[in-house]
Structure formats: C-alpha cells, structure tokens
C-alpha cells in the first residue's frame, strides 16, 4: 500500500508520503500489515483480562 503510489493515492489521497525515504515507507508498510493480520476476539480478550485481574474473585 505504501510503496505502490497509485494504490496509496486511491486509498489515502490526503496522506503525502513523497518526503519519506524508501526504508521509512517499507517500515510503515510492515506496520500496516502487522495491524491487519492480527485479528482477535475482543470479548474473549476482555474476559481473559478480567479473569487475570480479579483472580479467584472472578467466579465468586
């Protein structure tokens, strides 16, 4: 997305990446790909957080 100029202009026309170096563009692209591939179930995540926080009191 970041390294493909035409695609970037279609998806994010208000974002100008022309002044970035290629290395910085590659880093941005890796970050965006990391965000997209990490899908998780928020309800399960919240439940696990509560269980850890409350410990034995969770099921009381």
C-alpha positions in Angstrom: 0.0 0.0 0.0 2.7 2.5 1.0 5.2 1.5 -1.7 2.6 1.5 -4.5 2.0 5.2 -5.3 -1.2 4.7 -7.4 -2.8 2.5 -4.8 -1.8 4.8 -2.0 -3.4 7.8 -3.8 -6.7 5.9 -4.2 -6.8 4.7 -0.6 -5.3 7.7 1.2 -5.3 10.8 -1.0 -4.8 13.2 1.9 -1.6 11.5 3.0 1.6 12.6 1.3 4.5 10.1 1.6 6.7 11.7 -1.0 9.2 13.1 1.5 9.8 9.7 3.2 12.8 7.5 2.3 12.2 4.1 0.9 13.3 2.5 4.1 10.7 4.5 6.1 8.0 3.6 3.6 8.9 -0.1 4.0 8.7 0.2 7.8 5.3 1.9 7.5 4.1 -0.9 5.2 5.3 -3.6 7.7 3.4 -1.8 10.5 0.2 -1.7 8.5 0.5 -5.3 7.5 1.1 -6.2 11.2 -2.1 -4.4 12.2 -4.2 -6.1 9.6 -3.1 -9.7 10.2 -3.6 -9.6 14.0 -7.4 -10.3 14.3 -8.6 -11.2 17.7 -11.9 -11.6 19.5 -12.4 -8.6 21.8 -14.9 -10.3 24.0 -12.5 -13.2 24.8 -9.6 -10.8 25.3 -11.7 -8.7 27.8 -12.8 -11.9 29.6 -9.2 -13.1 29.9 -8.1 -9.7 31.2 -10.9 -9.7 33.9 -10.1 -13.2 34.9 -6.4 -12.3 35.4 -7.2 -9.1 37.2 -9.8 -10.5 39.6 -8.2 -13.9 40.1 -10.2 -16.1 42.4 -12.9 -13.5 42.8 -13.9 -13.8 39.2 -16.2 -16.8 39.6 -17.5 -15.8 43.1 
